[in-house]
Every structure is written in structure tokens, then in C-alpha cells.
Amino acid sequence: MYGKQENKSYIKKINKDGLMEKKEENNTEMKQSFNLSAIVGIWESINLHPTVMIYQSGKKYLLSMLHVSDNGQAKPAVYEIQKEDSRYFIVSAFKRLYIGYDRVKDCLSISYYGEYLRN
């Protein structure tokens, strides 16, 4: 099993002494934990991927996606949203697709599929 990978970005600033310093950018908004109730709704992909619906069923939260095949047939898929180490994900085709949420932009992010905007 591979270790966790983090995408770190850095900001170069000139400090009060006129020296350049490199600081890690604190871009944790998409990474930090959030309440699943905040992302309930219908989300449209900005990259033309399938529209996603997130809803609560009992104590579970589910993500529903409608895949359309090349011949135009629609196949619904429903995934349970799971959590590990304060990160949410679904399992699709034996792969974990991580879910992030930016509260400020009200933007959902699903690894592989990209960003989604609330409908």
C-alpha cells in the first residue's frame, strides 16, 4: 500500500528584512472535514461529467450518479459516502474517489471527475 500523498504549494514572500522566504500555503479548505449535510443536493460538473445527487438515507449519505453509455442508455449508480481520517470518499470500480468541499465557493470536488457546482 502506498503512503499518503499531499499536494503542497508554496508562497514566496519577502520578509521584513528584505529576504525571500518560502512558506507552505495553507490551502486546507478543500481538505478539511465538513458536515455531509452541507453538500446535500444536486451538483453539475464543470467538466461535463455526470451530474451528481447527494442525499441522506437513514443515517447514511449516498451519492447517486447517472452514467450514460455510448448507445444512450442510462445506468444509475449509487455509492455510500464513507469517511477515513477526516476525508470523505466513495468506492467506484475498486478505486477510492475522494470528495472535497470548498465552503467559500460552494464547490464540490470529486477526484478524477473534477469540480462540481451546486444546481
C-alpha positions as a printed NumPy array, in Angstrom:
array([[  0.   ,   0.   ,   0.   ],
       [  1.281,   3.451,  -0.874],
       [  1.679,   6.25 ,   1.642],
       [ -0.49 ,   9.322,   1.61 ],
       [  0.376,  11.925,  -0.953],
       [ -0.204,  15.592,  -0.288],
       [ -0.191,  18.316,  -2.854],
       [  1.746,  21.11 ,  -1.237],
       [  2.019,  24.541,  -2.719],
       [  4.306,  27.269,  -1.562],
       [  4.168,  31.05 ,  -1.486],
       [  7.326,  33.088,  -1.907],
       [  7.295,  36.312,   0.092],
       [  9.814,  38.918,   1.006],
       [ 10.006,  39.238,   4.783],
       [ 10.542,  42.442,   6.81 ],
       [ 14.338,  42.068,   6.47 ],
       [ 14.117,  42.057,   2.676],
       [ 14.889,  38.323,   2.426],
       [ 12.848,  35.93 ,   0.352],
       [ 11.213,  33.139,   2.307],
       [  9.173,  30.196,   1.179],
       [  6.067,  29.316,   3.178],
       [  3.696,  26.42 ,   2.715],
       [  0.351,  27.729,   1.504],
       [ -2.425,  26.952,   3.935],
       [ -4.963,  25.7  ,   1.413],
       [ -6.819,  23.314,   3.699],
       [-10.349,  24.425,   2.821],
       [-10.861,  21.528,   0.377],
       [ -9.051,  19.03 ,   2.622],
       [-10.613,  19.661,   5.984],
       [-13.575,  17.758,   7.256],
       [-17.045,  19.161,   6.692],
       [-20.574,  18.169,   7.534],
       [-22.112,  15.961,   4.871],
       [-25.403,  17.792,   5.361],
       [-23.686,  20.837,   3.786],
       [-23.269,  19.046,   0.45 ],
       [-26.744,  17.512,   0.143],
       [-28.223,  18.491,  -3.211],
       [-27.697,  18.248,  -6.95 ],
       [-24.276,  19.094,  -8.366],
       [-23.318,  19.71 , -12.005],
       [-19.83 ,  19.035, -13.303],
       [-17.902,  21.918, -14.815],
       [-16.056,  19.287, -16.932],
       [-19.206,  17.698, -18.416],
       [-19.001,  14.602, -16.22 ],
       [-22.208,  13.021, -14.918],
       [-24.437,  15.119, -12.669],
       [-24.302,  14.013,  -9.038],
       [-27.012,  13.933,  -6.392],
       [-26.087,  13.658,  -2.716],
       [-28.794,  12.763,  -0.233],
       [-29.36 ,  11.228,   3.174],
       [-30.988,   7.817,   3.595],
       [-31.422,   6.927,   7.254],
       [-28.04 ,   7.512,   8.904],
       [-26.097,   7.122,   5.655],
       [-25.271,   9.666,   2.984],
       [-25.383,   8.477,  -0.599],
       [-24.017,   9.815,  -3.856],
       [-26.009,   8.974,  -6.955],
       [-24.637,   9.353, -10.464],
       [-26.255,   8.667, -13.818],
       [-23.829,   7.179, -16.334],
       [-24.859,   7.346, -19.995],
       [-23.354,   4.72 , -22.286],
       [-22.264,   5.315, -25.882],
       [-25.577,   3.968, -27.164],
       [-27.505,   6.435, -24.983],
       [-28.614,   4.042, -22.246],
       [-28.637,   5.498, -18.751],
       [-27.275,   3.39 , -15.902],
       [-27.792,   4.759, -12.4  ],
       [-25.082,   4.143,  -9.809],
       [-25.41 ,   4.748,  -6.071],
       [-22.419,   4.899,  -3.733],
       [-22.287,   5.176,   0.044],
       [-20.142,   8.095,   1.19 ],
       [-17.548,   6.808,   3.629],
       [-15.059,   8.565,   5.89 ],
       [-11.488,   7.773,   6.885],
       [ -9.02 ,  10.109,   8.592],
       [-11.468,  13.046,   8.252],
       [-11.659,  12.545,   4.45 ],
       [-14.808,  11.521,   2.641],
       [-14.773,   9.158,  -0.332],
       [-16.802,   6.724,  -2.409],
       [-15.581,   3.446,  -3.872],
       [-16.153,   3.152,  -7.613],
       [-14.68 ,   0.314,  -9.684],
       [-12.454,  -0.677,  -6.747],
       [-10.988,   2.853,  -6.567],
       [-11.444,   5.476,  -3.897],
       [-12.74 ,   8.755,  -5.234],
       [-12.213,  11.465,  -2.634],
       [-14.792,  14.176,  -2.036],
       [-13.789,  17.692,  -1.063],
       [-15.889,  20.759,  -0.426],
       [-14.967,  24.428,  -0.573],
       [-17.391,  26.308,   1.684],
       [-16.401,  29.701,   0.333],
       [-17.018,  28.881,  -3.342],
       [-19.766,  26.305,  -2.572],
       [-17.838,  23.963,  -4.85 ],
       [-17.66 ,  20.171,  -4.638],
       [-14.592,  18.277,  -5.801],
       [-14.54 ,  14.576,  -6.678],
       [-11.153,  13.119,  -7.542],
       [-10.997,  12.01 , -11.178],
       [-14.229,  13.87 , -12.053],
       [-13.082,  17.339, -11.009],
       [-15.157,  20.214,  -9.714],
       [-18.917,  20.478,  -9.394],
       [-21.192,  23.455,  -8.837],
       [-24.472,  23.301,  -6.953],
       [-27.511,  23.246,  -9.242]])
